[in-house]
Amino acid sequence: MKCVVLGGAGFIGSHLAERLLSAGHAVRIFDKHDRGSTGWAAGRRDIEWVRGDFLSPEDVRGAIAGCQAVFHLAWTTLPRSSNEDPVADVATNIIGTLHLLEAWRREAGGKFVFVSSGGTVYGVPRTVPITEEHPTHPITSYGITKLTIEKHLELYRLLHGVDYCVLRIANPFGERQRVASGQGAVTTFLHHAHRNEPIEVWGDGSVVRDYLYVGDVAEALARTLDYRGNFRVINIGGGVGRDLNQVLAAIESVIGRPVNRRYLPGRKFDVPANVLDIRLARTELGWQPVTPFEDGLRRTLRWVAGAGVTR
């Protein structure tokens, strides 16, 4: 199958591209960055690289031409930045995705896989772990726009027969995650711990999140290509909640020394706990995370120590 990965130069997208190639799929990457800006792809001739602007309908049409599956990972905001400028969040992410959907249903077709946010679309949870049927009340513009795309995908299925799957992903970490982006506590903590720099913790460290290694995320995404079931929205998480203090203790164990912690006031958009129920992923995709948390930490630390960190 020929697959296009929108945002394939990024953190999750690059791992997904590698996973698809290993399964024998043809891969086209569409991104604003060129091949030279991502070291993992240097010298590879088995990837078709298309540089373009996600907000250009013409560029997007060219990106999807001839493909049987699209993985949509292109996104311009993070939870914090989305609240700082919600107009830009809507203008860049929703409008761009609607152009993509129009082009996909008119000129391509096939499987449409969207990476949504299991960490933000639910808002403050009523129950934990959070199932896919849990009410969605996001408290960030980021979560609202992700949820908006989910709703438009269902609309396009009803009106135009678009075959789609949404994966609501928890908190991935691993190699190639940008520590300067403000997202990805685990990789950021490892980066500062390795450099013996203070680690800033928002709040008292009691915020609980669901972390999983990026390789497991890529595997879940790849499995959607063969999925023919009736469920359209599926949670992808580690299935285990860890608070930030537990994460820091695990990092100290991996690096073999204490870390310097600096506790700051909590942030309004941080929900107190978020742990996803992943039973549906097990039954429908035959997927579950296979990388132990500590193993993921060690892999990420090796990458950090090898000066692979993207600032």
FENWO-V643375 format. One record per residue. SS is DSSP state (H for helix, E for strand, C for the rest). BURIAL is + if it has 16 or more other C-alpha atoms within 10 Angstrom, else -. D_FIRST is the distance of its C-alpha to the first C-alpha in whole Angstrom. Layout:
ss | burial | d_first
SS | BURIAL | D_FIRST
SS | BURIAL | D_FIRST
This chain:
ss | burial | d_first
C | - | 0
E | - | 4
E | + | 6
E | + | 10
E | + | 13
E | + | 16
C | + | 19
C | + | 17
C | + | 20
C | + | 22
H | + | 22
H | + | 20
H | + | 17
H | + | 18
H | + | 18
H | + | 14
H | + | 13
H | + | 14
H | + | 13
H | + | 9
H | - | 10
H | - | 12
C | - | 10
C | - | 8
C | - | 5
E | + | 6
E | + | 9
E | + | 11
E | + | 14
E | + | 17
E | + | 20
C | + | 24
C | + | 24
C | - | 23
H | + | 22
H | - | 26
H | - | 26
C | + | 24
H | - | 25
H | - | 22
H | + | 20
C | - | 23
C | - | 23
C | - | 19
C | - | 17
C | - | 14
E | + | 13
E | - | 14
E | + | 17
E | + | 18
E | + | 21
C | + | 22
C | - | 24
C | + | 23
C | + | 26
C | - | 25
H | + | 24
H | - | 23
H | + | 21
H | + | 19
H | + | 18
H | - | 17
H | + | 15
H | + | 13
C | - | 13
C | - | 10
C | + | 8
C | + | 6
E | + | 7
E | + | 11
E | + | 13
E | + | 16
C | + | 19
C | + | 21
C | + | 24
C | + | 28
C | + | 30
C | + | 31
H | + | 33
H | + | 37
H | + | 36
H | + | 35
H | + | 38
H | - | 40
C | - | 38
H | + | 37
H | - | 37
H | - | 34
H | + | 32
H | + | 32
H | - | 32
H | + | 29
H | + | 27
H | + | 27
H | - | 28
H | + | 25
H | + | 22
H | + | 24
H | + | 23
H | + | 19
H | + | 20
H | - | 21
H | + | 19
H | + | 16
H | + | 18
H | - | 19
H | - | 17
H | + | 13
C | + | 13
C | + | 10
E | + | 10
E | + | 13
E | + | 14
E | + | 17
E | + | 19
E | + | 23
E | + | 26
C | + | 28
C | + | 30
C | + | 32
C | + | 31
C | + | 33
C | + | 36
C | + | 39
C | + | 38
C | - | 41
C | - | 39
C | - | 38
C | + | 35
E | + | 33
C | + | 31
C | + | 29
C | - | 32
C | - | 34
C | - | 35
C | + | 34
C | - | 36
C | + | 35
C | + | 38
C | + | 36
H | + | 34
H | + | 31
H | + | 31
H | + | 32
H | + | 29
H | + | 27
H | + | 28
H | - | 28
H | + | 25
H | + | 24
H | - | 27
H | - | 25
H | + | 22
H | + | 24
H | - | 25
H | + | 22
H | - | 21
H | - | 25
H | - | 25
H | - | 22
C | - | 20
C | + | 17
E | + | 15
E | + | 16
E | + | 17
E | + | 19
E | + | 20
E | + | 24
E | + | 24
C | + | 27
E | + | 28
E | + | 26
E | + | 28
C | + | 27
C | + | 26
C | + | 26
C | + | 27
C | + | 30
H | + | 33
H | - | 35
H | - | 33
C | - | 35
C | + | 32
C | + | 31
H | + | 35
H | + | 34
H | + | 33
H | + | 35
H | + | 38
H | + | 37
H | + | 37
H | + | 41
H | + | 42
H | + | 41
C | - | 43
C | - | 46
C | - | 45
C | - | 46
E | + | 44
E | + | 44
E | + | 44
E | + | 44
C | - | 46
C | - | 48
C | + | 44
C | - | 44
C | + | 41
E | + | 39
E | + | 35
E | + | 32
E | + | 30
E | + | 27
E | + | 26
H | + | 23
H | + | 21
H | + | 21
H | + | 20
H | + | 17
H | + | 16
H | + | 17
H | + | 14
H | + | 11
H | - | 13
H | + | 13
H | + | 9
H | - | 11
C | - | 14
C | - | 16
C | - | 19
C | - | 21
C | - | 22
C | + | 21
E | + | 22
E | + | 22
E | + | 25
E | + | 23
C | + | 26
C | + | 28
C | + | 31
C | + | 34
E | + | 36
E | + | 38
E | + | 40
H | + | 40
H | + | 44
H | - | 42
H | + | 39
H | + | 42
H | - | 43
H | - | 40
H | + | 40
H | - | 43
H | - | 43
H | - | 40
H | - | 42
C | - | 45
C | - | 47
C | - | 48
C | + | 46
C | - | 48
E | + | 47
E | - | 48
E | - | 48
E | - | 48
C | - | 49
C | - | 46
C | - | 43
C | - | 44
C | + | 40
C | + | 39
C | + | 39
C | - | 41
E | + | 39
C | + | 35
C | + | 33
E | + | 30
C | + | 30
C | + | 27
H | + | 28
H | + | 25
H | + | 23
H | - | 24
H | - | 24
H | + | 21
H | + | 18
C | - | 20
C | + | 21
C | + | 24
C | + | 25
C | - | 26
C | - | 27
C | - | 31
H | + | 32
H | - | 34
H | - | 32
H | + | 30
H | + | 33
H | + | 34
H | - | 30
H | + | 30
H | + | 34
H | - | 33
H | + | 31
H | + | 34
H | - | 36
C | - | 34
C | - | 35
C | + | 31
C | + | 32
C | - | 31
C | - | 34
